[in-house]
Amino acid sequence: MEIQECSPPEYNLVFDWAEKWFDLIELINNVTGTDDVLDPVSPPTESDELQYQSLRSWHFKHETQFVPLWEVFYKSHDWSIDRSNVDEDFDFPQKYLQNPFLFFYEPETLYKLAQQLGLQNEISIWEPNEYMTSHVRPIYIRLAQLLIEFLDWMDERISG
């Protein structure tokens, strides 16, 4: 099922997807972590939550167009999950393998997202877990690298 060519709208979708996903990661970083211990992170503002809702909505709206393109890209690289570092009881849902970005916009609110990612220490107050944040950031970086590879891959296949 190799795509020999992709259309400009498909390329634009992937470009827009990457841009919106980078915006989402910037938002997550802004509300969950800081390198300055003396400058604690404030809880997300209403504006932050509205931005999250907007980005989340955009991703869900375009997911059915994005996932088939991602799948062809993903399968063309014949990657496999390295399970050597994964607890045997850990069951990574198939939906995240099909779309690894879903994990970062599936929760309904920023607070629920922070809890899902383990970035939130407390249940009743906003207290980001900087230790966990430092472990999640490399995942953002790797997914960003994959998006850039995906754009390059699409760029090689763009038609007319």
Secondary structure as GFF3:
##gff-version 3
##sequence-region A 1 160
A	DSSP	alpha_helix	8	32	.	.	.	ID=ss1
A	DSSP	alpha_helix	46	76	.	.	.	ID=ss2
A	DSSP	three_ten_helix	83	85	.	.	.	ID=ss3
A	DSSP	alpha_helix	94	98	.	.	.	ID=ss4
A	DSSP	three_ten_helix	102	104	.	.	.	ID=ss5
A	DSSP	alpha_helix	110	116	.	.	.	ID=ss6
A	DSSP	alpha_helix	130	157	.	.	.	ID=ss7
###
